[in-house]
Amino acid sequence: MDDYRVIGIEELSHILPYKISTIKRLITQEPHKLPPRIATMGRPAWYLPAIKTWLANRSHELRVPRKGRPRKLV
């Protein structure tokens, strides 16, 4: 049953380290930074298995950079 589960923007924001506003921006400006969408639907949507596969292949790219001053190397 997991194969047919459709995820919207809000649910995707809980899976990926992005805010809803960031996902909306990425959809229009940089869609290659998101999992492949379902093209036939009017609203942006994704299949859960496609998200899991995409995450497995790109998990190293999704690391959120640390904020603040870099640590000194001793």
N, C-alpha and C positions, 0 to 999 in steps of 0.2 A: 504494500500500500504506500510505502515511502516513495516509490518511483513516480507517483502522480501528484505528490504534494507540491503546491505552488506557493512560493514565497513572495511577499510584496516588499516594498522599500523599508517599511518599519521593522519587519522581521529580519530583513537582511542587515539592518543596522545593528541588530543584536548578535549576529553571527560574525560580521566583519568589524574591524576596529575603526569604523567610520560613523559619523553622525548622519542623520537623515538628510540634512542640507548638503552635506558633502556628497552623498550618493546621488542626489538629484543633480548636482553640478557635474559629477563624473559621467552621468548618463549622457549629457549633451556635449560635454567638452572633451572627455577622455574615456570613452566607453571601453577601451582596451584594459583599463585598470579594474574592471568589474567582471564577474563571471558572465558567460554568454546568456543573453536574455531570451525569453520566449517572444518571437517576432510577431506572432499573429494576434496578440492581445493588445487592446487599446492602452492599458496602463502598464508600466514596467513591472515585469514579473519574471521569476526564475524558478526552475525545477530544483528541488532540494538535492537530488543526486548530482546534478551538474555543478552545484555550488560546492559540494563535498569533494568532487574530483578536482575542481579548479583550485580549491584551498590546498589540497594535497600537493599539487604541482607548484604552487606559488606562496607557500607559507613563509618562506624566507624573505619575500618581498614586502610582506604586510607588517613587518615590525615597525612599530611607532617609534620615531626617534625621541630620545630623551631631551627634555627641556633643561635649560640652565647652562651654567658654565662648565666646560669640559674639565674633567679631573686632571690633576697634575700627575705626570708620570715621574716616579722616583727613581 
